[in-house]
């Protein structure tokens, strides 16, 4: 089993003072087990984004240490910058990397939030997957009013005082999937155009899915600034193309784009594949083949051997997620065999839409293969707690509920795979109809297997009525 590893991406409201930025860097690197991957500073936004990975306990300690530095050194009453902010440490998200589930990251966010509220006396608002109320899921909603607008108001935070800290403000702490901060610059300084384009592409205005966007003026250029919440649903190449098209309608050009922080390599490979009309670009990456040859990950045969072994993980839940992954992959294949064929010109647009959705589902289901194993490993650890420990029953229940959430998500996503597989059987390339039918069968197996895992985990809880909504939603 992989050791648990988490990514943390704290954003600090300081992008101009090199001494403060260095102090933040040193606070993170001083914690054993922390690997600082990237530091992005922006003087116009007056903001710095740090990206590090570490085991969960080390990640929490490092984030807290850096927040202490930020509280001491950053005074929001003197802070000016283009980027919205409400805290010296503005936002701290935890992201599962390996051997750890989203629920584990939620627990990390809550643990850090409790400590920050108590020891630093900074109000903490939990957001994204850690949110305790629906109006705090999206970061822009949490940050409304910013530091100045929050002064003198009762915040009702999840942790800490109900008033903003006089100089450090308030902080959003949460758990989320990988997010890409992406900016596109236009060859104009008219920020109104950037704001107009941002409104057209963001999800909240009916634009692209999983996109948050706003417009700023940065270094004399209009900038469309975005958070891409799920690059498997809306990749950077899609966003870039949309902005470029909207800019050209206004007689403008795109000057450049930039990534703030880090980006999964599949997004860059996907963009290259789209530009070159090379759908299998990922299969031709030299470095990836080298990593595979050097043992960069388990082979399919190796994973099957693990499944067949006497170990508890991977087990049926991971196998169900893998069945769903294979089903989505077959759907993508049939869609590709339909796109661009004269005989199927009438359904070309729909086949392209199915391809995008199938690839997104494939990525999510593949992630859930590993998350299921990690979730059940947490159940095994809970059962090892001493039987006389008063917290044992609650720890087991919490672990079982978390373990039930993963296959519930598998069932939901596999159900959507089943729907598009059945659609492709009707409209897709007839020569690949049998592949669509296999996808159908695999999706059905994934749903059945996942639902059984939900039932088994819930039934093992001290109160089996808890989590019933997972069964109804799966």
Buried (B, 14 or more C-beta within 10 A) or exposed (E): BEEBBBBBBBBBBBBBBEEBBEBBBEBBBEBEBBEBEEBBBBBBBBBBBBBBBBBBBBBBBBBBBBBBBBBBBBBBEEBEBBBBBBBBBBBBBBBBBBBBBBBBBBBBBBBBBBBBBEEBBBBBBBBBBBBEEEEBBBBEBBBEEBBEEBBEEEBEBBBBBEBBBEBBBBBBBBBBBBBBBBBBBBEBBBBEBBBBBBBBBBBEEEBBBBBBBBBBBBEEBBBBBBBBBBBBBBBBBBBBBBBBEBBEEEEBEBBEBBBBBBBEEBBBBBBBBBEEEEBEBBEEBEEBEEEEEEEEEEEEEEBBEBBEEEEEBBBBBBBBBBBBBBBBBBBBBBBBBBBEBEEBEEBBEBBBEBBBBBBBBBBBBBBBBBBBBBBBBBBEEBEEBEEEEEEBBEBBBBBBBBBBBBBBBBBBBBBBBBBBBBBBBEBBBEEBBEBBBBBBBBBBBBBBBBBBBBBBBBEBBEEEEBBEEBBEEB
